[in-house]
């Protein structure tokens, strides 16, 4: 049950950050949002949430999610992370998140190559 509450908390935080800190979009922001939306649809909300959980918390990711993420490509992966990492409350830790993002990508690529 605690795992479900934690997962719901992550979803709430992500949605709140996206909505609260970016109420109006510039052209760049609109493009970033479009990339985010496209990736989210292609890999699925649960997988996207797992990716975000790994990078911004201490979550885990399934091999199947890794396969989906790698299939969609590095642009998809980067758009998921950068769109969240660039929020004002998180930007001071962006280097840490980008390192975790790179580590996750490397892990997922290695998982996909062994299958």
Buried (B, 14 or more C-beta within 10 A) or exposed (E): EEEEEEBEEBBEBBEEBBEEEBEEEEEEEEEBBEBBEBBBEBBBEEBBBBBBBBBBBEBEBEEEBBBBBBEBEEEBBBBBBBBBBBBEEBEEEBEEBBEBBBEBBEEBBEBBEEE
